[in-house]
């Protein structure tokens, strides 16, 4: 003998399916159209206020904003990036592909792939170059807000990748920073010189500082152990430039005769 479903039971089941469908639709809409200000808030929190996206527009996946480097959430020193930053994020089965359009500082969009890992995250940067005003460093607080550097920073990356394993950060590939015509508010000598900083990734990443030219001579080397940088270097003045650089040498390191010893970590 056939049984009939209760009309009330059918109506109740239908309502449940409708509610579930509405909920799934809302989640998908929220994911696709998540506002850009959510990304701005997340970056500010993760960077302790050092990196801020202002007047963020669009969505998390496709948006634009002004960029401010700050010495902290309530820091007195804030430097704005010229123009605006535009970004696109595209989810893939193995992660997210991102492109950062920064007309002021990069001739082509900077691209990277973010891959989740069991214990962290990996960022793989596509080879590229960018140019930044050295004054941006003042937005990161001490010692840069004291030095107030000026000049140009050229950054290039070759097969460069960053991988977080819990609190440990591993580095692979190479990143080079060429600092050109650098000057400081602590010296009347403008410019003081041009320098190169080379980061070589691997099991024990290394950092090498050399002077390309200039009156302020800088050199040094260091190692990254996954959580901190150990760096030893020295600074000195070229013959005839001692007086113009004396104040700066007293501040950037520990004086030992004509040299200033720089130790980090």
Secondary structure, 3 states (H helix, E strand, C coil): CCCCCCHHHHHHHHHHHHHHHHHHHHHHHHHHCCEHHHHHHHHHHHCCCCEEEEEEEEECCEEEEEEEEECCCCCCCEEECCCCEEEEEEEECCEEEEEEECCCCCCCCEEEEEEEECCEEEEEECCEEEEEEHHHHHHHCCCHHHHCCEEEEEEEEEEEEEEEECCEEEEEEEEEEEEEEEECCCCCCCCCEEEEEEEEEECCCEEEEEEEEECEEEEEEEEECCCCEEEEEEEEECCCCHHHHHHHHHHHCEEECCEEEEEEC
